[in-house]
Amino acid sequence: MKKSKINAFLFLGLFFTSVLLGYGQDLKQTVKGKVTDIVTGSPLMGATIILIDSEPQLGVITNAQGFFTMENVPVGRQSFSCSYLGYEDALVSQVLVGSAKEINLSIRLTESLNQLGEIVVSARKDQIKPNNKLATVSARSFGVEETKRFPASISDPARMALSFAGVTNSDDTTNEIVIRGNAPNQLLWKIEGVEVPEPNHFSEEGYSPGAISLLSTNMLGNSDFFTGAFPAEYGNATSGVFDIKLRNGNAEKAEYAFQFGVLGTDLAIEGPFSKNYKGSYLVNYRYSTLTILNNIIEVSEGSVPTFQDLALKLNLPIGEKTNLSFWGIGGFSEDNQDNAEQISPVLVEDEFFESKTYMGGLNLKHFFSTNTSLDGALSFSGNQSDYVFSLDNTTNDDFLQERDILRNNALRLSVNLNQKFNARTTLKTGLVYSRLSYDVLTDEILNDNAITLVDSEGNGTFLQFFSQAKYRFTEKLSTTFGLHASSFSVNNDFVLEPRGGIEYQISPKHTLSAGIGLHSRRMPLNQYFIEIGDGQGNASTPNTNLDLMRAMHYVLGYDWRILKNGHLKLEVYYQDLNKVAVAADSNFTDSFLNGQFIERELTDSGKARNYGLELTLEKFFSNQYYFLVTSSLFDSQYRAADGNWYDSRYNANYTFNVVGGKEFKAGKNGNNIFGVNAKVLWNGGKRGTPVDLDYFDDTGFVRLLQDQRNALQFDDYWRIDASFSYRINRPKVAHIISLDIQNVTNRLNVDEEFFNTQTRMIETEYQLELLPLLNYRIEF
């Protein structure tokens, strides 16, 4: 047995031994936060926050800036109520209060339509409602605890979202998010209100989502996730939106966290700039330790991927009405073969891949009044990736090399005006200007013959405008309506996108909702600028004439508060897509909806349709346990230039998830917490296309059967994940030991089937086997 395995088992022994240890002191913590208006973000002075079930009752009142501080809160799961005259009460439930780090709550209240009515604290005010109150369907919020709790999420919001209805990913090695059958590159990522490239290591913007998130949970605040018919402020997306918020550092006390595990090592620091200033800093650095994991189980053949990233947020209040913040996230990653590999007696293979992803912004928020606020942001982001693959024949000196060199940058300026006219009517209007820069090179070299597919650099502009209003007829009935406009300089296309939604509460337990909206999305720049030769030495870029892809979303929803601390949710949807990029030559059936780079001329005459039914049964965390059951039945197809309909590459047809967990108090006085979580994931199998064997026999080249595009469906994908954690609370310090096990049963799920040109046989590649991820974290 390898030494690293022995060390891992020793660590596990210490882990379970520590469960038996106790500590007899009653531990207390400070809970702080800010109470604001949910529309404008203006602070609410005089709001009352009460610790529920405290004896004697413990409560505080917010100051002129909306801040509050509650001391001597017992360690463990705690719930808080917040009330303010003229506003609906809010409940913040089951907050994990630890002994090391102070808790910082962000409580946002909705103005009541019935100013004179008595408002009662109700457990119905759950925390999965989206932060964006202009959303009516297909949206929910998520927090840090949820991200950490779900098994095999490895504290990654993208992997955590795989448990939500309508979301699939049958690829263990990537962070791809397939929403309702749409390709992963149709998803919009926003951080601090700014569009960013996919925040993952090992990514290629627009094509490969990467494998490990750049986002550390040390940085995350409460965020939103949308799967369809999203509000008008979100543009350049046809499948969904990840709207990530970063939290502020502690403005009164320096705090630290260190985590060591088989995936990576984290170090986080936060604190105030000075005692008399509410400004704060939050910095997180992470470095990969995949070598440890690779000694236990091979995570990458022939190489060990490495990565590192740095994230920070500086919060800089300027007076009582203005706040400035600066944030940045950047990461480097590489996955290179240690040495050239002899893959056959005559062939030697070598592979090189490096990527850099970076993003940052300067955000300004200013309150003109309690009902009017302005948000502005200036940001810069980009992604660089270098991929080189070579194949040498040692007998005849044949040489093949493929290169993909991508450079994408974006400079963005955005301004949003939030106006609350009264308790019934709110309006949000904004403008986004993006200056896009690209430098792309895709070529192939076969012996002395070089073929350049793309070799272009330059600039383009993407301009967006939106305006969306919400009107509340009564406390039970509300509507949203808005318009988004997009203009892209590369193809000179302009799109007007109307959006609307309605929500009606039939009774305290039953709510109906509906959403409709037109959405558009541009392709990666290198897909527009692919060079097409005419056979006479001339080249053109016909894809620059392709319009933006459009998707019309229709969603109906029903929510039943079937449980006191849970609900049953049903959504049915239909998406009608047009202006879909497909191969212009009707002899080929490629489509951009398959999420891959297409090395040929395209036309925007393609169409597509996605429709399905989603069911969610969820019990929110209460009484020390939770569960989430989701199921989706769907179909995703597109029409190619030949007029025929084909399954999309991501048409798995169905997905089923069950996630649940339980916490147990441990140690003397119950200060420590032992947690157990499990997850079952079952999807329809991945899709593939048969190889044209006759063509291979005649020419020696591999070509797919175009009329059977994505007709193959591999065996169903399923796996079981589990996680265990133990939190040891001590005065001013906490230790957390956790073990995540992905694919507990060691099932061999099919990754792909490929044609071996040497044996003329179809071979199968499988995904990851059982994968243990052990972590130790200390907070102080």
C-alpha positions in Angstrom: 0.0 0.0 0.0 1.3 3.4 -0.9 2.5 5.6 1.9 -0.1 8.3 1.0 -2.9 5.8 1.4 -1.6 4.8 4.9 -1.5 8.5 5.8 -5.0 9.0 4.6 -6.3 6.1 6.7 -4.5 7.4 9.7 -6.1 10.8 9.1 -9.5 9.1 8.9 -8.8 7.3 12.2 -8.1 10.6 13.9 -11.2 12.0 12.3 -13.5 9.5 13.9 -11.6 9.5 17.2 -12.2 13.2 17.4 -15.9 12.6 17.4 -15.7 11.1 20.8 -14.0 14.2 22.3 -16.0 16.7 24.2 -15.7 20.2 25.5 -17.8 21.4 28.5 -17.9 25.2 28.2 -21.0 27.1 26.9 -19.8 29.0 23.9 -21.1 32.3 22.6 -20.7 34.3 19.4 -21.5 37.7 18.0 -24.0 38.0 15.2 -23.9 41.2 13.1 -25.5 42.4 10.0 -27.4 45.1 8.0 -31.1 45.5 7.3 -32.0 47.2 4.0 -34.9 47.8 1.6 -35.1 44.9 -0.9 -35.5 47.2 -3.9 -33.1 50.1 -3.4 -30.7 48.6 -0.8 -31.2 51.7 1.4 -30.5 51.1 5.1 -33.5 50.8 7.5 -32.9 52.5 10.9 -34.9 51.2 13.9 -35.5 47.6 12.6 -35.8 45.0 15.4 -33.9 41.7 15.2 -34.8 39.0 17.7 -33.1 35.7 18.4 -36.0 33.2 18.3 -36.5 30.9 21.3 -34.0 32.8 23.4 -34.6 32.9 27.2 -34.5 35.6 28.3 -35.4 37.1 24.9 -32.4 38.6 23.1 -32.9 41.4 20.6 -31.3 44.5 19.1 -32.2 47.5 17.0 -30.5 48.8 13.8 -28.6 52.1 13.9 -28.9 55.0 11.4 -26.9 53.1 8.8 -29.0 49.9 9.2 -26.3 48.0 11.1 -26.9 45.8 14.2 -24.7 43.8 16.6 -26.1 41.0 18.8 -23.7 39.6 21.3 -23.7 36.4 23.4 -25.6 34.3 20.8 -25.2 30.6 21.7 -23.2 28.4 19.3 -25.3 26.1 17.1 -28.2 26.5 14.8 -30.1 29.7 15.4 -33.0 31.6 13.8 -33.7 35.3 13.8 -36.7 37.4 13.1 -36.6 40.9 11.7 -39.4 43.5 11.8 -39.8 47.1 10.7 -42.8 49.4 10.7 -44.4 49.4 7.3 -42.5 46.3 6.0 -43.2 42.6 5.9 -41.4 40.6 8.6 -38.5 38.4 7.6 -37.2 35.2 9.1 -33.6 34.1 8.8 -33.6 30.5 9.9 -31.1 27.8 10.9 -28.0 29.9 10.7 -24.9 28.0 11.7 -23.3 30.0 14.5 -19.7 28.8 15.2 -17.3 29.7 17.9 -14.5 31.2 15.7 -15.9 33.6 13.1 -18.5 36.2 13.7 -21.7 35.9 11.7 -22.7 38.6 9.3 -26.3 38.6 8.1 -27.7 40.6 5.2 -31.5 41.0 5.8 -33.6 42.6 3.0 -37.2 43.6 3.8 -40.1 44.2 1.4 -42.4 47.2 2.0 -45.9 46.1 3.0 -48.9 47.1 0.9 -51.1 47.1 4.0 -49.5 49.7 6.2 -52.0 49.3 9.1 -52.2 45.5 9.0 -50.6 43.4 11.7 -47.7 41.4 10.4 -46.8 38.1 12.0 -43.5 36.3 11.7 -44.1 33.2 9.6 -41.9 30.3 8.7 -43.1 30.6 5.1 -40.5 33.3 4.5 -38.0 30.7 3.4 -34.6 31.7 2.1 -34.6 30.0 -1.3 -36.6 32.9 -2.8 -34.3 34.7 -5.2 -32.6 37.9 -4.1 -33.8 39.5 -7.4 -37.4 40.3 -6.7 -38.1 40.9 -10.4 -38.0 37.1 -11.0 -41.3 35.2 -11.0 -40.3 31.7 -12.2 -37.4 29.3 -12.6 -35.2 31.0 -9.9 -33.9 30.4 -6.5 -31.2 31.6 -4.2 -28.4 29.6 -2.6 -25.9 30.3 0.2 -22.5 29.2 1.4 -23.9 26.5 3.7 -25.8 24.8 0.9 -22.7 24.9 -1.3 -20.7 23.2 1.3 -23.3 20.8 2.5 -24.3 18.9 -0.8 -22.1 15.8 -1.2 -19.5 15.9 -4.0 -20.1 19.6 -4.6 -16.5 20.2 -3.2 -17.7 23.7 -2.2 -18.4 24.6 -5.8 -21.7 26.4 -6.6 -21.7 24.9 -10.2 -21.5 21.3 -8.9 -24.0 22.1 -6.1 -26.5 23.4 -8.7 -26.6 19.9 -10.4 -29.1 18.9 -7.7 -31.6 21.5 -8.9 -34.5 20.7 -11.2 -33.7 20.9 -14.9 -30.0 20.8 -14.4 -27.8 17.9 -15.7 -24.1 17.1 -16.1 -23.0 13.5 -16.8 -19.3 14.4 -17.0 -17.4 13.9 -13.8 -14.4 15.7 -14.9 -15.9 19.1 -15.9 -18.1 21.8 -14.4 -20.4 21.9 -17.4 -24.0 23.0 -16.5 -26.7 21.7 -18.9 -30.0 23.6 -18.2 -33.1 22.1 -19.8 -31.1 20.5 -22.6 -29.2 23.6 -23.6 -25.4 23.6 -24.2 -23.2 24.8 -21.3 -22.0 27.8 -23.3 -25.5 29.3 -23.3 -25.2 30.1 -19.6 -24.5 33.6 -18.3 -22.1 34.1 -15.4 -22.3 37.3 -13.4 -20.2 38.3 -10.4 -21.0 41.5 -8.5 -23.4 42.4 -11.2 -20.8 42.1 -14.0 -20.7 39.5 -16.9 -17.6 37.4 -16.6 -16.2 34.3 -18.4 -16.8 30.9 -16.8 -15.0 31.2 -13.4 -13.3 27.8 -13.7 -9.8 26.4 -14.0 -8.8 24.5 -17.2 -11.4 26.4 -19.2 -11.6 27.5 -22.8 -14.1 30.4 -23.1 -17.1 29.3 -25.0 -16.3 25.7 -25.4 -14.8 23.9 -22.4 -16.2 25.0 -19.0 -13.2 23.8 -17.0 -13.1 21.4 -14.1 -12.5 23.3 -10.8 -14.1 26.5 -9.7 -12.2 29.7 -9.1 -14.8 30.6 -6.5 -13.9 29.8 -3.0 -16.7 29.6 -0.5 -14.7 31.9 1.7 -15.7 34.7 -0.7 -19.3 33.8 -1.5 -22.4 35.7 -0.4 -26.1 34.8 -1.0 -26.5 34.3 -4.8 -29.1 33.6 -7.4 -29.5 30.8 -10.0 -32.0 31.1 -12.9 -33.1 28.3 -15.3 -35.4 30.2 -17.7 -37.5 33.3 -18.4 -35.2 35.4 -16.4 -35.7 39.2 -15.8 -34.9 41.8 -18.4 -31.6 42.9 -16.7 -30.0 39.6 -17.8 -28.8 39.6 -21.4 -26.5 37.4 -23.6 -28.0 34.2 -22.2 -30.4 31.6 -23.6 -30.3 28.8 -21.0 -29.7 30.3 -17.5 -27.9 32.7 -15.2 -25.6 32.3 -12.3 -25.7 35.7 -10.4 -22.9 35.4 -7.8 -22.4 37.9 -5.0 -19.2 38.3 -2.9 -19.5 39.0 0.7 -17.7 41.8 2.6 -15.0 41.1 5.1 -15.5 41.6 8.8 -15.3 45.4 9.4 -14.6 45.1 13.1 -12.4 42.1 13.7 -9.6 40.3 11.9 -10.4 36.7 11.2 -8.5 33.8 9.5 -9.3 30.5 7.9 -6.9 27.8 6.7 -7.9 24.6 4.8 -5.8 21.7 3.7 -7.1 18.9 1.6 -6.4 16.5 -1.3 -7.8 19.0 -3.8 -6.2 22.2 -2.7 -4.9 24.4 0.1 -6.9 27.6 1.1 -5.8 30.6 3.1 -8.3 33.4 3.8 -7.9 36.6 5.8 -10.3 39.4 6.5 -10.7 42.3 8.7 -11.1 46.1 9.1 -8.7 48.7 7.7 -9.1 50.6 11.0 -11.2 50.7 14.1 -13.0 53.9 13.2 -13.9 53.0 9.6 -16.5 50.5 8.3 -14.2 49.5 5.4 -13.0 46.0 5.2 -10.8 43.6 3.2 -11.3 39.9 2.3 -8.5 37.9 0.6 -8.4 34.2 -0.3 -5.5 32.3 -1.9 -5.6 28.7 -3.0 -3.0 26.3 -4.4 -3.6 22.8 -5.8 -2.6 19.6 -4.0 -3.9 17.2 -6.6 -0.6 15.3 -6.3 -1.8 13.8 -3.0 -5.1 12.7 -4.6 -3.3 11.3 -7.7 -1.2 9.0 -5.4 -4.4 7.5 -4.1 -6.4 7.4 -7.3 -5.4 8.4 -10.9 -7.3 11.6 -11.6 -5.4 12.3 -14.8 -3.5 9.9 -17.0 0.1 10.8 -17.7 0.0 14.1 -15.8 -1.1 15.8 -12.6 -3.1 19.0 -13.2 -2.0 22.0 -11.2 -3.7 25.3 -10.4 -3.7 28.3 -8.1 -6.0 31.3 -7.7 -6.3 34.5 -5.8 -9.5 36.4 -4.9 -10.1 39.6 -3.0 -12.8 42.2 -2.2 -12.2 45.6 -0.7 -15.3 47.3 0.7 -14.8 51.1 1.0 -17.7 53.2 2.3 -17.6 56.9 1.4 -19.9 58.7 3.7 -23.5 57.6 4.5 -24.8 57.6 0.9 -22.0 56.2 -1.1 -20.1 52.9 -1.1 -17.2 51.9 -3.3 -15.8 48.3 -3.6 -13.1 46.7 -5.6 -13.0 43.0 -6.3 -10.8 40.6 -8.3 -10.5 36.9 -9.1 -7.7 35.3 -11.1 -6.4 31.8 -11.7 -3.7 29.9 -13.5 -4.0 26.2 -14.4 -2.1 23.7 -16.5 -2.4 20.0 -17.5 0.6 18.9 -19.4 1.9 15.4 -20.1 5.0 14.7 -18.0 6.6 13.1 -21.1 5.7 12.2 -24.6 3.7 8.9 -24.5 4.3 5.9 -26.7 0.7 5.0 -27.5 1.6 2.4 -30.1 4.7 0.7 -31.4 5.0 3.5 -34.0 3.1 6.5 -32.6 4.3 9.0 -29.9 1.8 11.5 -28.5 2.4 14.7 -26.6 -0.1 17.2 -25.2 0.1 20.7 -23.6 -2.6 22.8 -22.1 -2.5 26.0 -20.0 -5.2 28.5 -19.2 -5.6 31.8 -17.4 -8.9 33.3 -16.3 -9.1 36.7 -14.6 -11.8 39.2 -13.7 -12.2 42.3 -11.6 -14.2 45.4 -11.1 -14.7 48.7 -9.4 -18.3 49.0 -8.1 -20.1 52.1 -6.9 -23.4 52.4 -5.1 -25.0 55.8 -4.3 -28.3 56.6 -2.6 -29.9 59.7 -4.0 -32.7 59.1 -1.5 -34.3 56.3 0.5 -36.2 55.3 -2.7 -33.6 55.9 -5.4 -30.2 54.4 -5.8 -27.6 54.1 -8.5 -25.2 51.2 -9.2 -22.2 51.5 -11.5 -19.4 49.2 -12.4 -16.2 49.3 -14.4 -14.7 45.9 -15.0 -12.1 44.0 -17.0 -12.1 40.2 -17.6 -10.6 37.7 -19.8 -9.6 34.1 -20.6 -6.5 32.8 -22.2 -5.9 29.2 -23.2 -3.1 27.4 -25.1 -3.7 23.8 -26.4 -1.1 22.0 -28.4 -1.4 18.3 -29.4 1.2 16.4 -31.5 1.5 12.9 -32.9 4.8 11.5 -34.3 5.2 8.4 -36.4 8.6 7.1 -35.6 8.8 4.9 -38.7 8.1 7.3 -41.5 8.5 10.7 -39.8 4.8 11.7 -40.3 4.0 14.5 -38.0 0.6 15.9 -36.9 0.1 19.0 -34.8 -3.1 20.8 -33.7 -3.2 24.1 -32.0 -5.9 26.2 -30.3 -4.7 29.6 -29.0 -7.4 31.7 -27.6 -7.2 35.2 -26.1 -10.5 36.9 -25.1 -10.7 40.2 -23.1 -13.7 42.4 -22.2 -13.8 45.9 -20.8 -17.3 46.7 -19.5 -19.1 49.7 -18.1 -22.5 49.3 -16.6 -25.0 51.7 -14.9 -28.3 50.7 -13.2 -30.9 53.0 -11.7 -33.2 51.6 -9.1 -36.4 53.6 -8.3 -39.1 52.6 -5.9 -42.1 54.9 -6.5 -44.2 53.4 -3.7 -44.8 50.0 -2.1 -46.6 48.8 -5.3 -44.3 50.1 -8.1 -40.6 49.7 -8.7 -38.5 50.3 -11.8 -34.9 49.2 -12.6 -33.2 50.6 -15.7 -29.7 50.0 -16.9 -27.1 50.2 -19.7 -24.1 47.9 -20.3 -21.3 48.7 -22.8 -18.8 46.0 -23.5 -15.6 46.4 -25.6 -14.5 42.9 -26.6 -11.0 42.1 -27.8 -9.9 38.8 -29.3 -6.8 37.1 -30.7 -7.5 33.6 -31.9 -5.4 31.0 -33.8 -6.6 27.5 -34.7 -4.5 25.6 -37.1 -3.3 22.1 -38.1 0.0 20.9 -39.4 0.3 17.6 -41.3 4.0 17.1 -42.2 4.7 20.2 -44.4 1.1 21.1 -45.0 -0.4 23.8 -42.7 -4.1 24.5 -42.6 -5.2 27.7 -40.8 -8.9 27.6 -39.7 -8.9 30.9 -37.7 -6.2 33.5 -37.5 -7.7 36.8 -36.5 -7.5 39.6 -33.9 -9.4 42.7 -33.4 -12.2 44.3 -31.4 -16.0 44.4 -31.2 -18.6 46.1 -29.2 -21.7 44.7 -27.4 -24.2 47.2 -26.2 -27.2 46.3 -23.9 -30.0 48.3 -22.5 -32.8 47.1 -20.2 -35.8 48.4 -18.2 -38.0 46.3 -16.0 -40.8 47.2 -13.7 -42.7 45.4 -11.0 -46.3 46.2 -9.9 -48.0 44.7 -6.9 -51.8 44.8 -7.3 -52.2 43.2 -3.9 -50.0 41.3 -1.4 -51.1 38.1 -3.4 -50.9 39.3 -7.0 -47.8 40.9 -8.6 -46.6 41.3 -12.2 -43.3 42.2 -13.9 -42.7 43.5 -17.4 -39.7 44.7 -19.1 -37.5 45.0 -22.2 -33.9 44.1 -23.0 -32.1 45.3 -26.1 -28.8 43.9 -27.5 -26.6 45.3 -30.3 -23.5 43.4 -31.6 -21.0 45.2 -33.9 -19.5 42.1 -35.4 -22.7 41.1 -37.2 -24.5 44.5 -36.9 -27.5 42.6 -35.3 -30.0 44.4 -33.1 -32.5 42.4 -30.9 -35.4 43.7 -28.8 -36.3 41.2 -26.1 -39.6 41.7 -24.3 -40.0 39.9 -20.9 -42.9 39.5 -18.5 -44.1 37.5 -15.5 -46.9 37.1 -13.0 -47.3 35.5 -9.6 -50.5 34.9 -7.8 -50.9 33.5 -4.3 -54.1 31.5 -4.3 -53.9 30.8 -0.6 -51.1 30.8 2.0 -50.0 27.4 0.8 -50.6 27.6 -3.0 -49.0 29.9 -5.5 -49.2 30.1 -9.3 -46.6 31.7 -11.5 -45.9 32.3 -15.2 -43.0 33.8 -17.2 -42.4 34.6 -20.8 -39.5 36.2 -22.5 -37.3 36.5 -25.6 -33.5 35.9 -25.0 -30.5 36.1 -27.2 -26.8 34.9 -27.1 -23.7 35.6 -29.1 -21.2 32.9 -30.0 -17.5 33.0 -29.1 -15.7 35.4 -31.3 -13.4 32.8 -32.9 -16.5 31.0 -34.3 -17.5 34.2 -36.2 -14.1 34.7 -37.6 -13.3 31.2 -38.9 -11.7 31.5 -42.4 -13.2 29.6 -45.3 -11.2 29.0 -48.4 -12.6 29.0 -52.0 -10.0 26.6 -53.3 -8.1 29.3 -55.2 -6.0 30.6 -52.3 -8.6 33.2 -51.2 -10.3 33.2 -47.8 -13.3 34.9 -46.3 -15.2 35.0 -43.0 -18.8 34.3 -43.8 -19.8 33.6 -40.3 -19.6 37.3 -39.3 -23.0 37.6 -41.0 -24.7 35.3 -38.5 -27.4 36.9 -36.4 -27.6 36.4 -32.6 -29.4 33.2 -31.6 -32.9 33.8 -30.2 -34.8 31.7 -27.6 -38.4 32.3 -26.6 -39.1 31.0 -23.1 -42.6 30.0 -21.8 -42.8 28.8 -18.2 -45.8 27.9 -16.0 -45.2 27.1 -12.3 -47.1 25.9 -9.2 -45.8 25.9 -5.7 -47.5 24.1 -2.9 -46.4 24.6 0.7 -47.0 20.9 1.4 -44.7 21.0 4.5 -44.3 23.5 7.2 -40.6 23.9 6.3 -40.7 22.8 2.8 -42.6 22.8 -0.5 -43.6 21.0 -3.7 -42.9 22.8 -6.9 -44.0 21.9 -10.4 -42.8 23.7 -13.6 -43.6 23.1 -17.2 -41.7 24.9 -20.0 -41.3 25.3 -23.7 -38.3 27.0 -25.5 -38.6 27.9 -29.1 -35.1 28.7 -30.6 -34.4 30.3 -34.0 -31.5 31.9 -35.7 -29.6 28.8 -34.6 -26.1 28.4 -36.2 -25.9 25.1 -38.2 -23.6 23.9 -41.0 -24.5 25.8 -44.2 -23.7 22.7 -46.3 -26.8 20.5 -46.1 -24.6 17.4 -46.3 -23.5 18.1 -42.7 -25.6 18.3 -39.6 -23.3 20.2 -37.2 -25.0 22.7 -34.9 -23.6 25.2 -32.4 -26.2 23.9 -29.9 -23.9 20.8 -29.5 -21.4 23.1 -27.7 -18.4 22.4 -29.9 -16.3 24.5 -32.3 -17.4 24.0 -35.9 -14.7 24.2 -38.6 -16.9 25.2 -41.5 -19.2 27.8 -42.8 -22.5 28.3 -40.8 -25.9 29.6 -41.5 -28.4 31.0 -39.0 -31.3 29.2 -40.6 -31.4 26.5 -37.9 -34.2 26.0 -35.4 -34.5 24.2 -32.0 -37.0 23.3 -29.4 -36.7 22.3 -25.7 -39.6 21.3 -23.6 -40.1 19.5 -20.3 -41.6 19.0 -16.9 -39.8 19.5 -13.6 -40.7 18.5 -10.1 -39.1 19.6 -6.8 -39.9 18.3 -3.3 -37.8 20.1 -0.7 -37.6 20.3 3.0 -35.5 23.2 4.1 -33.0 22.6 6.8 -34.9 22.5 10.2 -34.9 20.1 13.2 -31.3 19.2 12.1 -32.1 17.6 8.8 -33.1 18.4 5.2 -33.8 16.7 1.9 -34.2 17.7 -1.8 -35.8 15.5 -4.4 -35.9 16.7 -8.1 -37.0 15.1 -11.3 -37.0 16.3 -14.9 -38.4 14.8 -18.1 -37.4 16.8 -21.2 -36.6 16.7 -24.9 -34.0 18.8 -26.7 -33.8 18.8 -30.5 -32.6 21.0 -33.4 -33.2 21.3 -37.1 -30.2 21.2 -39.4 -29.8 22.7 -42.9 -31.1 19.5 -44.4 -34.5 20.2 -42.9 -34.4 17.2 -40.5 -34.6 17.2 -36.7 -31.9 15.7 -34.5 -31.3 15.1 -30.8 -29.0 17.7 -29.3 -25.8 16.4 -27.8 -27.2 17.2 -24.3 -30.6 15.5 -24.8 -30.4 13.1 -21.8 -34.3 13.0 -21.7 -34.5 12.6 -17.9 -32.7 13.2 -14.7 -33.5 12.3 -11.1 -31.8 13.5 -7.9 -32.2 12.8 -4.2 -30.1 14.7 -1.7 -30.5 14.6 2.1 -28.6 15.1 5.3 -28.7 15.1 9.1 -26.7 16.9 11.8 -26.1 15.5 15.3 -25.0 17.5 18.3 -21.9 16.0 19.9 -19.5 16.7 22.7 -20.3 18.1 26.1 -23.1 20.7 26.0 -23.6 19.8 22.4 -21.1 22.4 21.1 -19.8 20.1 18.3 -21.7 19.1 15.2 -21.4 15.8 13.3 -23.0 15.9 9.8 -23.9 13.1 7.3 -25.1 13.8 3.8 -25.9 11.5 0.8 -26.9 12.0 -2.8 -28.2 9.8 -5.6 -27.9 11.1 -9.2 -29.5 9.3 -12.2 -29.4 10.8 -15.7 -30.1 9.5 -19.2 -26.9 8.5 -20.9 -24.6 10.7 -22.9 -25.1 10.8 -26.7 -22.8 10.0 -29.6 -22.7 9.7 -33.4 -21.8 6.5 -35.3 -18.7 6.5 -37.6 -19.1 6.1 -41.3 -17.1 2.8 -41.7 -17.4 2.7 -45.5 -15.9 6.2 -45.8 -13.0 5.2 -43.5 -12.3 2.0 -45.5 -12.2 4.0 -48.8 -10.2 7.1 -47.6 -8.5 6.2 -44.3 -10.2 9.3 -42.6 -12.8 9.2 -39.9 -16.2 10.8 -40.7 -19.4 10.7 -38.7 -22.7 9.5 -40.2 -24.3 12.9 -40.6 -27.9 11.6 -40.8 -27.4 9.8 -37.5 -26.1 12.8 -35.5 -26.4 12.1 -31.7 -28.6 9.0 -32.5 -26.6 6.8 -30.1 -27.4 7.0 -26.4 -25.0 5.3 -24.0 -26.0 3.5 -20.8 -27.7 5.5 -18.1 -25.4 7.6 -15.8 -25.9 7.1 -12.1 -23.8 7.4 -9.0 -24.1 7.7 -5.2 -22.1 10.3 -3.3 -21.7 10.8 0.4 -20.1 13.2 2.8 -19.2 13.3 6.5 -18.1 16.3 8.5 -17.3 17.0 12.1 -17.1 20.6 13.5 -15.3 21.1 16.8 -16.1 24.4 18.4 -13.6 25.8 20.9 -13.2 29.3 22.4 -12.3 31.6 19.5 -11.3 28.7 17.2 -13.1 26.0 15.3 -11.8 22.8 13.6 -13.8 21.2 10.7 -12.8 17.8 9.3 -14.7 16.6 6.3 -14.7 13.7 3.9 -16.5 13.8 0.5 -16.8 10.5 -1.4 -17.9 10.7 -5.0 -19.2 7.6 -6.7 -19.3 5.4 -3.5 -20.2 2.3 -5.4 -17.3 2.8 -7.9 -19.7 2.5 -10.9 -18.1 2.8 -14.3 -20.2 5.4 -16.1 -19.6 5.8 -19.9 -17.8 9.0 -20.9 -17.6 8.4 -24.6 -17.2 5.8 -27.4 -14.5 6.4 -29.9 -13.3 4.8 -33.1 -9.8 3.2 -32.9 -8.3 3.6 -36.3 -5.7 1.0 -35.6 -8.1 -1.8 -34.7 -11.1 -0.5 -36.6 -13.1 -1.1 -33.4 -15.4 1.1 -31.3 -13.8 1.5 -27.8 -15.3 2.9 -24.6 -13.8 5.4 -22.2 -15.2 5.6 -18.7 -15.5 8.4 -16.2 -14.0 8.7 -12.7 -14.0 5.8 -10.3 -14.5 6.2 -6.5 -13.1 9.6 -5.5 -12.3 10.4 -1.8 -11.8 14.1 -0.9 -10.5 14.7 2.6 -10.2 18.2 4.1 -9.2 19.8 7.3 -10.2 23.4 8.0 -9.4 25.7 11.0 -11.1 29.1 11.6 -9.8 31.6 14.1 
